[in-house]
Amino acid sequence: MDAKLLRSTGIAVGAAALAGALSVSQMARQEHEASPPLGVVAPQTEAPIFEPAGAEAPPDAAPISILVRFRGTGPLAQAQGLAERGREAEARRAAAAALARQSAFQGLCFDRFTVGGAEMVLRTCAPVASVEQAEVMNQWLTRLRAMSVIVYAEPNAIIDPAQAQ
């Protein structure tokens, strides 16, 4: 066999293999960018949870708040860990930034950490009319509980001091 022919064939086959590998890599990259990170459930688009921006909220509208405990090494779990270690100012910034970046939490804003930083309180960014609050709460709880990065998600009970007397 001719060495020159063998070398040319090897170069051509190697170039084709490299081109194929780059093509597969590009397709995988596009798939990865289009899908949410592991453990995060993509928001469902069947029924909108919130009113569009610019719509006026009814006078009885108020944000809904949810108590959430995160697990793992993700940015929200790390923020919770910072709060547990007493670094609450840094934890607040990290939690707010992580929520803003992750599309699965779009519509939720950081409210506060519980005492000791064991849990995070998230609230709807936009006020929700009182007639829709139960439905919106159920939708958020279902979505949050389906995420593997969440240990638990429960409605946050807010007691008005005026009503407690």
C-alpha positions as CSV (number, residue, x, y, z in Angstrom):
1,M,0.0,0.0,0.0
2,D,1.2,3.5,-0.8
3,A,2.2,5.5,2.3
4,K,1.1,8.8,0.7
5,L,-2.4,7.4,0.0
6,L,-2.6,5.9,3.5
7,R,-1.7,9.2,5.1
8,S,-4.2,11.1,2.9
9,T,-6.9,8.7,3.7
10,G,-6.1,8.9,7.4
11,I,-6.2,12.7,7.3
12,A,-9.6,12.7,5.5
13,V,-11.1,10.1,7.9
14,G,-9.8,12.1,10.9
15,A,-11.2,15.3,9.6
16,A,-14.6,13.7,9.0
17,A,-14.6,12.2,12.5
18,L,-13.7,15.6,14.0
19,A,-16.4,17.4,12.0
20,G,-19.0,14.8,13.1
21,A,-17.9,15.2,16.8
22,L,-18.2,18.9,16.5
23,S,-21.7,18.6,15.0
24,V,-22.9,16.3,17.8
25,S,-21.4,18.6,20.4
26,Q,-23.1,21.6,18.9
27,M,-26.5,19.8,18.9
28,A,-26.0,18.7,22.5
29,R,-25.1,22.2,23.5
30,Q,-28.2,23.6,21.9
31,E,-30.4,21.0,23.6
32,H,-28.7,21.8,27.0
33,E,-29.3,25.6,26.6
34,A,-32.9,25.0,25.6
35,S,-33.7,22.7,28.6
36,P,-33.8,23.9,32.3
37,P,-31.0,22.8,34.6
38,L,-31.3,19.4,36.3
39,G,-33.8,19.4,39.2
40,V,-35.6,22.4,37.9
41,V,-39.1,22.0,36.4
42,A,-39.7,24.3,33.4
43,P,-42.6,26.7,33.8
44,Q,-45.8,25.4,32.3
45,T,-47.3,27.7,29.6
46,E,-50.8,26.2,29.6
47,A,-52.4,28.8,31.8
48,P,-50.7,32.0,32.8
49,I,-50.2,32.3,36.6
50,F,-49.8,36.0,36.7
51,E,-51.4,39.0,35.0
52,P,-49.3,40.7,32.4
53,A,-47.2,43.6,33.4
54,G,-49.0,46.9,33.3
55,A,-52.4,45.4,34.3
56,E,-53.8,47.1,37.4
57,A,-54.1,45.0,40.5
58,P,-57.4,44.9,42.3
59,P,-57.5,46.8,45.6
60,D,-57.7,43.5,47.5
61,A,-54.6,42.0,45.8
62,A,-51.6,41.0,47.9
63,P,-48.5,38.9,47.3
64,I,-48.6,35.3,48.3
65,S,-45.7,34.0,50.3
66,I,-44.3,30.4,50.4
67,L,-41.9,28.8,52.9
68,V,-39.2,26.8,51.0
69,R,-36.3,24.6,52.1
70,F,-33.6,23.9,49.5
71,R,-31.1,21.1,49.3
72,G,-28.0,20.4,47.3
73,T,-25.3,22.7,46.0
74,G,-27.3,25.0,43.8
75,P,-27.2,28.8,44.2
76,L,-30.4,29.0,46.3
77,A,-29.2,26.2,48.6
78,Q,-25.9,28.0,48.9
79,A,-27.7,31.2,49.8
80,Q,-29.6,29.4,52.4
81,G,-26.4,27.9,53.8
82,L,-24.9,31.4,54.0
83,A,-27.9,32.5,56.1
84,E,-27.6,29.5,58.4
85,R,-24.0,30.6,59.0
86,G,-25.0,34.1,59.9
87,R,-24.0,35.8,56.7
88,E,-27.5,37.1,56.0
89,A,-26.7,40.2,54.0
90,E,-24.6,38.2,51.6
91,A,-27.2,35.4,51.5
92,R,-30.0,37.9,50.7
93,R,-28.0,39.2,47.7
94,A,-27.2,35.7,46.5
95,A,-30.8,34.5,46.8
96,A,-32.3,37.5,45.0
97,A,-29.7,37.2,42.2
98,A,-30.3,33.4,41.8
99,L,-34.1,33.8,41.7
100,A,-33.7,36.5,39.0
101,R,-31.5,34.2,36.9
102,Q,-33.6,31.0,37.0
103,S,-36.6,30.9,34.7
104,A,-38.3,28.2,36.8
105,F,-38.8,30.8,39.6
106,Q,-40.0,33.6,37.3
107,G,-42.7,35.4,39.1
108,L,-41.3,34.7,42.6
109,C,-39.2,37.2,44.5
110,F,-37.0,36.7,47.6
111,D,-38.7,38.0,50.8
112,R,-36.6,36.9,53.7
113,F,-35.0,34.0,55.6
114,T,-36.6,32.5,58.6
115,V,-34.8,32.7,62.0
116,G,-31.5,30.9,61.8
117,G,-31.7,30.8,57.9
118,A,-33.2,27.3,57.9
119,E,-35.8,28.3,55.3
120,M,-36.4,30.9,52.7
121,V,-39.6,32.8,52.3
122,L,-40.4,33.5,48.6
123,R,-43.3,35.7,47.6
124,T,-45.1,36.4,44.3
125,C,-43.5,39.5,42.8
126,A,-46.9,40.8,41.6
127,P,-49.9,41.1,43.9
128,V,-52.6,38.4,43.4
129,A,-56.3,39.1,43.7
130,S,-57.9,37.5,46.7
131,V,-60.3,35.4,44.5
132,E,-57.2,33.9,42.7
133,Q,-54.9,33.4,45.7
134,A,-55.8,29.8,46.5
135,E,-55.4,28.8,42.8
136,V,-52.1,30.6,42.4
137,M,-50.8,29.2,45.7
138,N,-51.7,25.6,44.6
139,Q,-50.0,26.2,41.2
140,W,-46.8,27.4,42.8
141,L,-46.8,24.7,45.5
142,T,-47.2,22.0,42.8
143,R,-44.4,23.4,40.7
144,L,-42.0,23.9,43.7
145,R,-42.7,20.5,45.2
146,A,-41.9,18.8,41.9
147,M,-38.4,20.2,41.9
148,S,-35.7,17.9,43.2
149,V,-33.8,20.8,44.7
150,I,-36.6,21.5,47.1
151,V,-37.0,19.6,50.4
152,Y,-40.4,21.1,51.1
153,A,-42.6,24.1,50.1
154,E,-45.5,25.2,52.3
155,P,-47.8,28.2,52.4
156,N,-46.3,30.8,54.7
157,A,-48.7,31.7,57.4
158,I,-48.7,35.5,58.1
159,I,-50.4,36.6,61.2
160,D,-51.6,40.2,61.4
161,P,-50.9,41.5,64.9
162,A,-54.3,43.4,64.8
163,Q,-56.2,40.1,64.2
164,A,-54.2,38.2,66.9
165,Q,-55.7,40.4,69.7
